[in-house]
Amino acid sequence: MGRITARWPVTKVTLGREPSRRPDTLAVEEPLEIRIAGQSYTITMRTPGNDVELAAGFLVSEGIITRAEHLAGAIHCGGPGSGGDENTYNVLDLTLGVGVPTPSPARRRNFVTTSACGVCGATSIDSVESTSSFVVADDPITVDVDVLTSLPDRLRSGQRVFDSTGGLHAAALFDGSSGELLVLREDVGRHNAVDKVIGWAANRDRLPLRGTVLQVSGRASFELVQKAVMAGIPVLAAVSAPSSLAAELADRSGLTLIGFLRGESMNVYTRPDRVMVTAALIEGQVTGGR
């Protein structure tokens, strides 16, 4: 799998057995510096692959682009210490489309975004709660509960790299009506996996993503709700818990937020009117929010 995975020697310890040495497969984590017109904008820790999608999704989340034509080009260039001659594939220089304003230096993130956080280091919530170009509150989507309960297993079955490493998050976009899988991406960071999914859509001019469900493998944080709203995704489902701030933002935005989506049950924290409950489910398995 190239730079996506790496082999590492480990000592296997099992109760009642002699320790043994064997190689293990790890998910690769490397920095990606995103530049805009040659100027550094941010550095994020990610799993290499789908870097242009990652960058495009990040720009959507930042409110910089909303259409494919807004991103005119992207090129990997030499990284730090290479003298510009050796391409490390860890620096991506973006060219914005005609008429798209270059972000001011004040918006640049002068810290490394870790694989665990997409907005860590911000001084206030107001600075990251961007105004979306799209409105999710008026999306008429309804999703059958049987479709929703099938999504975690379908997400897991599509995690090709997770099968060999056990160390990657995943995000997938599904059609809310048919349940069709539109795209699935993996990464060491939850927010990176979501950015890659959104970038896939942005590069194909599919924003806003009306009528879709974003399924994620971990918890639902504020940043993931924000990214969904910025891309016009009306439903976000997670296998684990949301944070209180995520629920508050989802409520204000009119996004349907689902957590603890496991087996045949889930908690619907906001906009439960979009979840179509069938008689086959036991009463009380789905709990509604505001």
Backbone hydrogen bonds, N-H to C=O, Kabsch-Sander energy under -0.5 kcal/mol:
donor,donor_aa,acceptor,acceptor_aa,energy
4,I,1,M,-1.7
5,T,2,G,-0.8
6,A,26,L,-2.3
8,W,24,D,-2.7
10,V,22,R,-3.0
12,K,10,V,-0.6
12,K,20,S,-3.6
13,V,11,T,-0.6
17,R,14,T,-2.1
20,S,12,K,-2.0
22,R,10,V,-2.3
24,D,8,W,-2.8
26,L,6,A,-3.4
26,L,24,D,-0.5
28,V,4,I,-2.8
30,E,46,R,-2.8
32,L,44,T,-2.7
33,E,90,N,-2.9
34,I,32,L,-0.6
34,I,42,T,-2.9
35,R,33,E,-0.6
35,R,92,L,-3.1
36,I,39,Q,-2.8
37,A,94,L,-2.9
39,Q,36,I,-1.7
41,Y,34,I,-3.0
42,T,34,I,-1.5
43,I,111,F,-0.8
44,T,32,L,-2.4
45,M,113,T,-2.2
46,R,30,E,-2.9
46,R,44,T,-0.5
54,L,50,N,-2.4
55,A,51,D,-2.6
56,A,52,V,-2.7
57,G,53,E,-2.9
58,F,54,L,-2.1
59,L,55,A,-2.3
60,V,56,A,-1.9
61,S,57,G,-2.4
62,E,58,F,-1.7
63,G,60,V,-1.4
64,I,59,L,-2.7
65,I,59,L,-0.9
70,H,67,R,-1.3
71,L,68,A,-1.7
72,A,70,H,-0.6
72,A,95,T,-1.8
73,G,95,T,-1.7
75,I,93,D,-2.0
77,C,91,V,-2.0
79,G,86,E,-0.9
82,S,79,G,-2.0
84,G,79,G,-0.6
85,D,82,S,-1.4
86,E,82,S,-0.9
87,N,85,D,-0.5
88,T,86,E,-0.9
92,L,33,E,-3.0
93,D,75,I,-2.9
93,D,91,V,-0.5
94,L,35,R,-2.9
94,L,92,L,-0.6
95,T,73,G,-2.9
96,L,94,L,-0.5
97,G,70,H,-2.7
100,V,97,G,-2.1
107,R,104,S,-2.0
108,R,105,P,-1.1
109,R,41,Y,-2.5
110,N,108,R,-0.8
111,F,109,R,-0.8
113,T,43,I,-3.5
114,T,112,V,-0.6
117,C,114,T,-1.0
122,A,119,V,-1.6
127,S,124,S,-0.7
128,V,125,I,-1.6
129,E,125,I,-1.7
130,S,128,V,-1.9
132,S,130,S,-0.6
136,V,134,F,-0.6
137,A,253,S,-0.5
139,D,136,V,-1.5
143,V,274,R,-3.2
145,V,276,M,-2.6
147,V,144,D,-0.8
148,L,144,D,-1.9
149,T,145,V,-2.5
150,S,146,D,-0.7
150,S,147,V,-0.8
151,L,147,V,-0.6
151,L,148,L,-1.4
154,R,150,S,-1.6
155,L,151,L,-2.8
156,R,152,P,-2.7
157,S,153,D,-2.4
158,G,154,R,-0.9
158,G,155,L,-0.7
159,Q,156,R,-1.4
160,R,158,G,-1.7
163,D,159,Q,-1.4
164,S,160,R,-0.5
164,S,161,V,-0.9
165,T,161,V,-1.4
166,G,162,F,-2.5
169,H,187,D,-2.9
171,A,185,R,-2.2
172,A,215,Q,-2.4
173,L,183,V,-2.5
174,F,213,V,-2.6
175,D,180,E,-2.6
176,G,211,G,-2.8
179,G,175,D,-2.1
182,L,173,L,-3.1
182,L,180,E,-0.5
183,V,173,L,-1.2
185,R,171,A,-2.5
187,D,169,H,-2.0
190,R,115,S,-0.6
193,A,189,G,-2.1
194,V,190,R,-1.9
195,D,191,H,-2.5
196,K,192,N,-2.5
197,V,193,A,-1.7
198,I,194,V,-2.7
199,G,195,D,-3.1
200,W,196,K,-2.1
201,A,197,V,-1.7
202,A,198,I,-2.8
203,N,199,G,-2.6
204,R,200,W,-0.6
204,R,201,A,-0.8
205,D,202,A,-1.7
206,R,201,A,-2.5
209,L,231,A,-2.3
210,R,208,P,-1.6
212,T,209,L,-1.0
213,V,174,F,-2.5
214,L,235,V,-2.9
215,Q,172,A,-2.8
215,Q,213,V,-0.6
216,V,237,A,-2.5
217,S,170,A,-2.0
220,A,241,A,-1.8
221,S,219,R,-0.8
225,V,221,S,-1.9
226,Q,222,F,-2.7
227,K,223,E,-2.3
228,A,224,L,-2.2
229,V,225,V,-2.5
230,M,226,Q,-2.6
231,A,227,K,-1.4
232,G,229,V,-1.2
233,I,228,A,-2.9
235,V,212,T,-0.9
236,L,256,T,-2.7
237,A,214,L,-3.1
238,A,258,I,-1.9
239,V,216,V,-0.9
239,V,218,G,-0.6
240,S,218,G,-1.6
243,S,220,A,-1.7
247,A,243,S,-2.1
248,E,244,S,-2.2
249,L,245,L,-2.3
250,A,246,A,-2.5
251,D,247,A,-2.3
252,R,248,E,-2.3
253,S,249,L,-2.1
254,G,250,A,-1.4
255,L,250,A,-2.1
256,T,234,P,-2.9
257,L,255,L,-0.7
257,L,270,T,-0.5
258,I,236,L,-2.8
258,I,256,T,-0.5
259,G,267,N,-2.7
260,F,240,S,-1.9
261,L,238,A,-2.1
262,R,260,F,-1.4
262,R,265,S,-1.8
265,S,262,R,-2.2
266,M,285,Q,-1.1
267,N,259,G,-2.7
268,V,287,T,-2.7
269,Y,257,L,-2.7
269,Y,267,N,-0.7
270,T,257,L,-0.9
274,R,271,R,-1.4
275,V,272,P,-1.8
276,M,143,V,-2.6
276,M,274,R,-0.7
277,V,275,V,-0.9
281,L,278,T,-1.4
285,Q,282,I,-1.9
287,T,266,M,-1.0
287,T,285,Q,-0.6
290,R,269,Y,-1.3
